[in-house]
Amino acid sequence: MDKNKYLSQREAKRLMTYCRNKAKKTKDPFYVRSWAIIDTLLSTGIRGTECRKIKVEDCDLSREPTIKVHGKGGRVRTCEISQSLSKHLKHFIDWKKRNNESVAPDSYLFINRKKRHYTIQGIEYMFKKMAREAKLRSCYTLHSTRHTFGFMVYGMSKNIRLTQELLGHRSLSSTQIYAHVDPTAKVAAINGLWGG
């Protein structure tokens, strides 16, 4: 896959750090929401269209936290989430309460400044704005967060089935793009053969 379609680990960390710091420093609702959305996207690998559909009732932030994701073709799947994201979403829901945003079970988790359900174009705009402010290359799109997650998970686990499961792919062939071979890995493997 073209390296312009996913963020490097350094770039992903830069974006996450920038969003978190901007939200904490300004306390501006746009930045608080942006940080929650970008953290959710990069920490789960869900699609932007799936992220915008998350309702408060879809979030189980207990000891083994999950988010129910409404995906392509009406499929619903449960995504395990990290303790870090769970803690962030708990704080985000508390922030919503303090700012008179609905946290009723059937209300959307992420709403825009007009208190309406985000459109996919609104989330794309927010991502592009945050990426630009974090001084990332302009080639990245909202879908780059999903590719970044896929490459990070596969890179850490080297488990294609795990990556498939976490991304919610029906077909393993959709996931194989994350198992690309890095030229430096080829050289290291060859040099490591037979103790050489």
ROLUMKE-846431 format. One record per residue (C-alpha): residue number from 1; residue in three letters; x negated, y, z negated. Coordinates in steps of 0.25 Angstrom, whole numbers, plus 5000, padded with zeros to 4 digits. Layout:
BEGIN
[NUM; 'ALA'; [X; Y; Z]];
...
END
This chain:
BEGIN
[1; 'MET'; [5000; 5000; 5000]];
[2; 'ASP'; [4995; 5014; 5003]];
[3; 'LYS'; [4989; 5021; 4991]];
[4; 'ASN'; [4997; 5033; 4993]];
[5; 'LYS'; [5010; 5025; 4989]];
[6; 'TYR'; [5006; 5023; 4975]];
[7; 'LEU'; [4999; 5031; 4964]];
[8; 'SER'; [4986; 5026; 4958]];
[9; 'GLN'; [4985; 5023; 4943]];
[10; 'ARG'; [4978; 5036; 4941]];
[11; 'GLU'; [4989; 5044; 4949]];
[12; 'ALA'; [5000; 5037; 4942]];
[13; 'LYS'; [4994; 5040; 4928]];
[14; 'ARG'; [4992; 5054; 4932]];
[15; 'LEU'; [5006; 5056; 4937]];
[16; 'MET'; [5012; 5049; 4924]];
[17; 'THR'; [5003; 5058; 4915]];
[18; 'TYR'; [5006; 5071; 4923]];
[19; 'CYS'; [5021; 5068; 4921]];
[20; 'ARG'; [5020; 5064; 4907]];
[21; 'ASN'; [5012; 5077; 4903]];
[22; 'LYS'; [5021; 5086; 4912]];
[23; 'ALA'; [5034; 5081; 4905]];
[24; 'LYS'; [5028; 5082; 4891]];
[25; 'LYS'; [5022; 5096; 4893]];
[26; 'THR'; [5033; 5102; 4900]];
[27; 'LYS'; [5045; 5095; 4895]];
[28; 'ASP'; [5052; 5099; 4908]];
[29; 'PRO'; [5063; 5089; 4911]];
[30; 'PHE'; [5058; 5087; 4925]];
[31; 'TYR'; [5045; 5082; 4920]];
[32; 'VAL'; [5051; 5074; 4909]];
[33; 'ARG'; [5059; 5066; 4919]];
[34; 'SER'; [5048; 5065; 4929]];
[35; 'TRP'; [5039; 5059; 4919]];
[36; 'ALA'; [5050; 5049; 4915]];
[37; 'ILE'; [5053; 5045; 4929]];
[38; 'ILE'; [5038; 5044; 4934]];
[39; 'ASP'; [5035; 5036; 4922]];
[40; 'THR'; [5047; 5027; 4925]];
[41; 'LEU'; [5043; 5025; 4939]];
[42; 'LEU'; [5028; 5023; 4937]];
[43; 'SER'; [5030; 5013; 4925]];
[44; 'THR'; [5041; 5005; 4932]];
[45; 'GLY'; [5039; 5005; 4947]];
[46; 'ILE'; [5054; 5007; 4949]];
[47; 'ARG'; [5058; 5015; 4961]];
[48; 'GLY'; [5062; 5029; 4961]];
[49; 'THR'; [5077; 5025; 4964]];
[50; 'GLU'; [5077; 5015; 4953]];
[51; 'CYS'; [5071; 5026; 4943]];
[52; 'ARG'; [5082; 5036; 4946]];
[53; 'LYS'; [5093; 5025; 4943]];
[54; 'ILE'; [5088; 5022; 4929]];
[55; 'LYS'; [5099; 5025; 4919]];
[56; 'VAL'; [5097; 5026; 4904]];
[57; 'GLU'; [5103; 5012; 4902]];
[58; 'ASP'; [5093; 5006; 4911]];
[59; 'CYS'; [5082; 5009; 4901]];
[60; 'ASP'; [5079; 4999; 4890]];
[61; 'LEU'; [5068; 5005; 4882]];
[62; 'SER'; [5067; 4995; 4871]];
[63; 'ARG'; [5056; 4986; 4867]];
[64; 'GLU'; [5055; 4980; 4881]];
[65; 'PRO'; [5059; 4992; 4890]];
[66; 'THR'; [5065; 4991; 4903]];
[67; 'ILE'; [5073; 4999; 4914]];
[68; 'LYS'; [5084; 4993; 4922]];
[69; 'VAL'; [5081; 4997; 4937]];
[70; 'HIS'; [5092; 4998; 4947]];
[71; 'GLY'; [5084; 4995; 4960]];
[72; 'LYS'; [5085; 4993; 4975]];
[73; 'GLY'; [5098; 4985; 4979]];
[74; 'GLY'; [5105; 4987; 4966]];
[75; 'ARG'; [5095; 4978; 4959]];
[76; 'VAL'; [5093; 4981; 4944]];
[77; 'ARG'; [5080; 4976; 4937]];
[78; 'THR'; [5074; 4978; 4924]];
[79; 'CYS'; [5060; 4985; 4923]];
[80; 'GLU'; [5052; 4983; 4911]];
[81; 'ILE'; [5045; 4996; 4907]];
[82; 'SER'; [5033; 4999; 4899]];
[83; 'GLN'; [5034; 5004; 4884]];
[84; 'SER'; [5028; 5017; 4889]];
[85; 'LEU'; [5039; 5020; 4899]];
[86; 'SER'; [5050; 5015; 4889]];
[87; 'LYS'; [5045; 5025; 4879]];
[88; 'HIS'; [5044; 5036; 4889]];
[89; 'LEU'; [5059; 5033; 4894]];
[90; 'LYS'; [5064; 5033; 4879]];
[91; 'HIS'; [5057; 5047; 4877]];
[92; 'PHE'; [5064; 5051; 4891]];
[93; 'ILE'; [5077; 5047; 4886]];
[94; 'ASP'; [5076; 5054; 4873]];
[95; 'TRP'; [5071; 5067; 4882]];
[96; 'LYS'; [5084; 5065; 4890]];
[97; 'LYS'; [5093; 5065; 4877]];
[98; 'ARG'; [5086; 5078; 4872]];
[99; 'ASN'; [5088; 5084; 4885]];
[100; 'ASN'; [5103; 5081; 4886]];
[101; 'GLU'; [5101; 5071; 4897]];
[102; 'SER'; [5110; 5059; 4897]];
[103; 'VAL'; [5105; 5046; 4891]];
[104; 'ALA'; [5118; 5038; 4892]];
[105; 'PRO'; [5115; 5024; 4897]];
[106; 'ASP'; [5121; 5027; 4911]];
[107; 'SER'; [5113; 5040; 4913]];
[108; 'TYR'; [5101; 5041; 4922]];
[109; 'LEU'; [5088; 5041; 4915]];
[110; 'PHE'; [5082; 5051; 4925]];
[111; 'ILE'; [5090; 5063; 4929]];
[112; 'ASN'; [5085; 5076; 4936]];
[113; 'ARG'; [5086; 5090; 4931]];
[114; 'LYS'; [5100; 5091; 4935]];
[115; 'LYS'; [5103; 5079; 4926]];
[116; 'ARG'; [5106; 5071; 4938]];
[117; 'HIS'; [5102; 5057; 4942]];
[118; 'TYR'; [5088; 5058; 4950]];
[119; 'THR'; [5088; 5056; 4965]];
[120; 'ILE'; [5077; 5049; 4971]];
[121; 'GLN'; [5073; 5062; 4978]];
[122; 'GLY'; [5072; 5068; 4964]];
[123; 'ILE'; [5063; 5058; 4958]];
[124; 'GLU'; [5054; 5058; 4971]];
[125; 'TYR'; [5053; 5073; 4969]];
[126; 'MET'; [5050; 5072; 4955]];
[127; 'PHE'; [5039; 5061; 4958]];
[128; 'LYS'; [5033; 5070; 4969]];
[129; 'LYS'; [5033; 5082; 4960]];
[130; 'MET'; [5026; 5075; 4948]];
[131; 'ALA'; [5016; 5068; 4957]];
[132; 'ARG'; [5012; 5081; 4963]];
[133; 'GLU'; [5011; 5088; 4950]];
[134; 'ALA'; [5002; 5076; 4945]];
[135; 'LYS'; [4994; 5079; 4958]];
[136; 'LEU'; [4996; 5066; 4964]];
[137; 'ARG'; [4995; 5064; 4979]];
[138; 'SER'; [5008; 5068; 4987]];
[139; 'CYS'; [5009; 5054; 4994]];
[140; 'TYR'; [5016; 5048; 4982]];
[141; 'THR'; [5031; 5046; 4982]];
[142; 'LEU'; [5040; 5041; 4971]];
[143; 'HIS'; [5039; 5027; 4976]];
[144; 'SER'; [5024; 5028; 4973]];
[145; 'THR'; [5027; 5026; 4958]];
[146; 'ARG'; [5033; 5012; 4962]];
[147; 'HIS'; [5021; 5008; 4970]];
[148; 'THR'; [5012; 5013; 4959]];
[149; 'PHE'; [5019; 5004; 4949]];
[150; 'GLY'; [5018; 4992; 4958]];
[151; 'PHE'; [5003; 4994; 4960]];
[152; 'MET'; [5000; 4997; 4946]];
[153; 'VAL'; [5008; 4984; 4941]];
[154; 'TYR'; [5001; 4975; 4951]];
[155; 'GLY'; [4988; 4981; 4949]];
[156; 'MET'; [4989; 4979; 4934]];
[157; 'SER'; [4995; 4965; 4935]];
[158; 'LYS'; [4991; 4959; 4948]];
[159; 'ASN'; [5005; 4952; 4947]];
[160; 'ILE'; [5013; 4954; 4960]];
[161; 'ARG'; [5026; 4948; 4954]];
[162; 'LEU'; [5025; 4957; 4942]];
[163; 'THR'; [5024; 4969; 4951]];
[164; 'GLN'; [5036; 4964; 4959]];
[165; 'GLU'; [5044; 4962; 4947]];
[166; 'LEU'; [5041; 4976; 4941]];
[167; 'LEU'; [5044; 4983; 4954]];
[168; 'GLY'; [5057; 4975; 4956]];
[169; 'HIS'; [5053; 4970; 4970]];
[170; 'ARG'; [5062; 4958; 4975]];
[171; 'SER'; [5051; 4954; 4985]];
[172; 'LEU'; [5036; 4951; 4981]];
[173; 'SER'; [5032; 4957; 4995]];
[174; 'SER'; [5037; 4971; 4990]];
[175; 'THR'; [5027; 4970; 4979]];
[176; 'GLN'; [5015; 4965; 4986]];
[177; 'ILE'; [5011; 4979; 4990]];
[178; 'TYR'; [5006; 4981; 4976]];
[179; 'ALA'; [4997; 4970; 4977]];
[180; 'HIS'; [4987; 4977; 4987]];
[181; 'VAL'; [4973; 4973; 4987]];
[182; 'ASP'; [4963; 4984; 4983]];
[183; 'PRO'; [4950; 4983; 4990]];
[184; 'THR'; [4942; 4985; 4978]];
[185; 'ALA'; [4949; 4973; 4971]];
[186; 'LYS'; [4945; 4965; 4983]];
[187; 'VAL'; [4930; 4968; 4982]];
[188; 'ALA'; [4931; 4966; 4967]];
[189; 'ALA'; [4938; 4952; 4969]];
[190; 'ILE'; [4927; 4948; 4979]];
[191; 'ASN'; [4916; 4953; 4971]];
[192; 'GLY'; [4921; 4945; 4959]];
[193; 'LEU'; [4922; 4932; 4965]];
[194; 'TRP'; [4913; 4921; 4960]];
[195; 'GLY'; [4907; 4930; 4950]];
[196; 'GLY'; [4901; 4939; 4961]];
END
